[in-house]
Amino acid sequence: MLDPKYVAGHNLLEGKSVLITAAAGAGIGFSAALRAAEEGCRALMISDIHEGRLAEAVDKIQTATGIKEIHFKVCNVTDEAQVQDLVDTAEAKLGGVDVLINNAGLGGSKRVVEMTDKEWQLVLDVTLTGTMRMTRAMLPKMAARKAGAIVNNASVLGWRAQKEQAHYAAAKAGVMAFTRCSALEAAEDGIRINAVSPSIALHDFLRKSAPEALLKDLASREAFGRAAEVWEIANIMMFLASDYSSYMAGEVISASSQRA
């Protein structure tokens, strides 16, 4: 199939401020940050554990979009103090956060019989509990304004089985369940929480962490016979962050033909 055509921004996030975790580098988080700027957000803050890559990401986004207000801050979502500091800093610098995109996650391949408690717990701590920590810290801020949108990054592995992915799949299934349950609570304060569930979205880090043969096999199973571009997943995040999804709460959009 021909490569998809990049979609120009349509000011979906005009007037909104956006905070994104795990947004350095070349993955979905960086693409979401770039798309948020292209969609006209008034202010943007990106976070990651890699300080050097954060600064580079800011430069790339500013060069590409001309956004005037963009900030970055190092944060490890497994550390509650760092999470609280990130949210407080974003609230102050952005004049309130309208949109939170929880993109932080950690994967890896390991058979269950070979998996240590530490390996299991780290994947869940970053991917699932990190999402909970960020949401828990942000909800009171948004609730005070009776508005806000939170977008979580889940995975098709929350539905689909794959060998050597028990820890990651369990974490992403947890993100889906957390999205549904927390959304009902948040809706009482006018806050929308939803998630996107990508299948395979190719970027440099994924290519380095998984065998090429496996990636080609997974991509071949998709409806279009290819993996998603990271910006195609970011586009869905922009929709969920925008007012176009005003009646959606607790939904998990599958960006894949491989639902089960």
N, C-alpha and C positions, 0 to 999 in steps of 0.2 A: 504493500500500500504506500502511496505517496506520503511524504512527511506532512504533518498538520501545519496549517498556516497560523502564525502567531497572531493573537487577537489584540487589537489596539485597546487602550483604556477608554472607558466610557464614564469616568467620574462617579463610579459606584460608591466610592468612599469619600466623596467631597464633604469637607467639614468635619471629618472624623479623625480621631487619633488612634494609633494602633501600636500595640506591644506584641512582639513575637519572640518566642524562645527558640533556641537552637537555629539561629538564622544566619550563621556564618558559613562560608564555604560555597558549595555548589548544589546543595540539595533542595528539598521542597521548602524549607524554611527561608533560605535566601531568595528563592523565586517568589515566595509569598510576600516578602518584604519589598522586592522590586515591583511586583504587581500592585501592592498597596500604594506605593508612590505613583505608579502609572495611573492608578484609579483615583488619584486626586486627594489622598488623605492629607489633612492639614499638618500633621506631625507624626513622627514615627520613631520608635525605639526598638532596637534589636538587641538580643542577648544571646550569649553562648558561653561555653567554658573556655573557648580559645580566643584570648584577647587579641593576638596578632591578626587572626583571620577576621575578627570583628571590625577592626579598623579598616582593613582592606575592603570588606563588604560595604561599609559606609561610603568609602570613596567611589566604589563601583556604582552604587545606587545614585549617589549625588551626580556623578558624571553622566549617567544614562538618563536621568529624569529631571535633574535640576531642582529637586526638592530642597527647600531651604531649611526646614527644621527636622533634623534627624540626629538621634543620639544612640549611644551604645553603652552597655554595661555588662561586665562579666557576671555570670550567675550559674551556680551548680544547683539544679533543681532538687537534688537529694539533701540539700542543706536548708533547713527551715529559716535560719537567720538570713541567708542570702536571698531566699525567695521573698521574704518580707521587705528586705532592703530594696530589691528590684522593683517591687510593686509600689512602695512608697516613693522611690526616686522617679519612676515613670509617672505617677500621679502628679508629682510636683513639676517635673519638666514639661510634661505634655498638657498640663492644665486639666488633668482628668483623663483616664483611659476609656475610650469608647469601645474598643475592640481588643480582645486578648486572643491570640492564636497560640495554643499549646502544641508545639511541634517537637519538643524534646523527646527522644526515644533512643533506646539502645537495643541492638540485636546481637546476632552471633549464631553460630551453628554448633550444636552439641547434642549427642544422643542422651536420653534421660539417664541411662545407666552410668554414664560417664560424667554427668553434671554434678558439680559441687553445690552445696548450699549457698556459698558466696556468689557463684555465677548466677544461680537462679534469683537470688535476692537482689543483686545489682540490676538485672534487667527489669525486674518488677519495680524497684525503687525509682529508677529513672523514668521508665515508660508510663507506669500506672500511678504510683504514689506521687511522682513529680507533677503529673497532670492534676491530681487532687490538690497538692500543696498550692500550686499557682491559682487554681480556681478558688480554693478556700480563702486565699489572701485577697483576691480581687473582688469577690462577691460583695463584701460589706461596702466597698468603695462605690461599686455600681449601684447597689441597692439604695444608697443614700441619694442617688440621682434618679432612681426609678427607670434606669435605661442601661443598655449595654448588650454586647454580643460576645460570646465565647465560642471559639471554634477549636475542636480537638482533632488531632491527627490519629486515626485508628489504623486498621489494616484489614485487608481481606482475610488474613490469617486468623482474625477473630471469628471467622465463619468456617474457613477451609483448613483441612488438615495437611500438614507437610512434615516430613521427617526432619529431625534435628532442630525443630522450631517450637518445642513445647513451652519453653519459658517466654519467648516473644509472643507466641500466639495467645498464651494465657494472659499476658499483660495487655495485649490489644483487645481481647475479648472483655477484659476488665474495663478498659477505656470506654468501650461501647456501652456496657452496663452502667458505668459511672455517668456517662453522658445522659442516658435516659432518665436515671433517677434524680440526678442533680438538676436537670432541666425542669422537672416538675416543681422543685423547691424555688428555683430562680425565677420561674415565670410569675410567681406571686409578687415579685418586685420589678416586673417589666423587663427582665433579662432573658435573652435567648441563648441556650446552649445546644449546639449541634456538633456533628462530626462528619468527617469525610473518611472513607475507607478505601485507600488506594490498593491496587494489586501490585504491579511492578512498574516503578518509575525510575528510569535509568539516570544515574549521575555518577560523577567520578568516584565518590567514596564507595558506592555500591559495587562498581566495577572492580575496585581493589579488594573488596571483602568477600566476594562470591565468585565461584568458578564461572568462566565464560560460557561453558556448555550448559550449566544450570540456568543461567540468565536467558540464554537463547531458547531453552526448552520452555521456561515459564512464559516468555513473551509469545511464543508460538501458539500457546493455548488461548490467548486473548482474542476477542471478537474481531479486532482489526489486524491480528497477526503481528502485533508489535507491542513493545512496552510503551507506557505513557511517557510523555515529556513532563519534566517536573512542573513546568508552567501550566500544564493542563490540570494538574491537581491543585495548583495555586488558584486557578480560575474558579474552581468550586469553592475554595475557601473564601474568595472575594464575594461570591454570591451569598454564602452563609453569613458573612460579616456585614453585608449590605442590607438596606431596608427592603430589598426585593424578597427576602426570606422572612418577612415580618410575622408570618403565621406558623413558622416552623419551630418546634421545641422538642428536644430529645431525639431528633432524627439522625440517622447514620446513612449518608449517601454513599452508595457503592460506586466507585469509579473503576469498574471492572466488570467483565462478563463472568468472572469466577466467584460468584457469591457463595457457593457451597461445593 
